[in-house]
Amino acid sequence: MWSFPALPTVPEEERGSARFDLRYEELTQDGHVKLTALPHAIGRVCFEQLWLRHPVLCALRDGVLPILTRLVIEAEPAPTFVATTVEAHGALQLAHERDEAEQVTGLFVNMFAEVMAPLGRSFGEQRPGAGRLVCVGRVFSEHTFTKPFAPAGQRKVLALETPGQPYLPETRYSRRQLPELLRVPSESQVLDASLTKDVAPWSFGLTHTDNNQHVNSLVYARLFEDAALRRFAEHGESTLLLAEAIEIVYRKPCFAGETLTCMLQTFKVGETLQAVGYLGAAGVAPERAHCAIRMRFRHGEPNANGHTHAHPH
């Protein structure tokens, strides 16, 4: 059920690296990097470096933009120091999708990043190897090319208009569909028999938005983790948990002023707690939802003071 997209083999001009600082609030109490801190690597490497100098992407015109349609994040159980500088290495790849009749159905720019940080803790005893660079997480983001400001029915992009002739990326790719994320593995121990409504409506305000005039893509990750923790508590499960992996497929944006319903289902695979769900208007079918989400958690254990540190099983 969980598989992270492999980093592609691409030309040197489609690879890059960058350094940036983690903020204090982006680490847990024992130094593990939170999921929502990792996508910053995509911005620093793939957008700021690779996007701005890519010959095809620089030539885009007619209002063609890449819109985020899928996000996959994984965090490793490797602690680091507060306010440390991390290294991000990434790549981007242009791709196209075809249907069963071999007709082009979409164009994409897919972005990959791996984040490295020095192993260690800000407080307490250091583990062996403290200070060496280790992977603390990775990110994949799928962006679909579209014309968001064109009239309805004229927004799909099936070739990139560049000087000389239309351009079709060579790499073939298949996008994920929303219902795929909602499948519960057959070996699971279900806590919820089916997808059921979160007890708290998701009400969006201006604090949830960004400069693209809609709810920021990472808000869904934060609110879904809260919803899953509420549901685990209802089932008598410990909430001494940290989300270690998430996948989101976005269908359409949410806006400030909206209140929507989150439907979710929680379950266990072995001892690992997981949740799947989707967000939409009350009664909406999953395939018509704003987005679908799945999330995997890591357990914690009490320390000597009765607090918790997340650790892998």
Summary of the structure (lengths in Angstrom):
residues: 313
radius of gyration: 20.3
end to end distance: 17.9
largest distance: 67.6
contacts: 964
relative contact order: 0.16
helix: 17%
strand: 39%
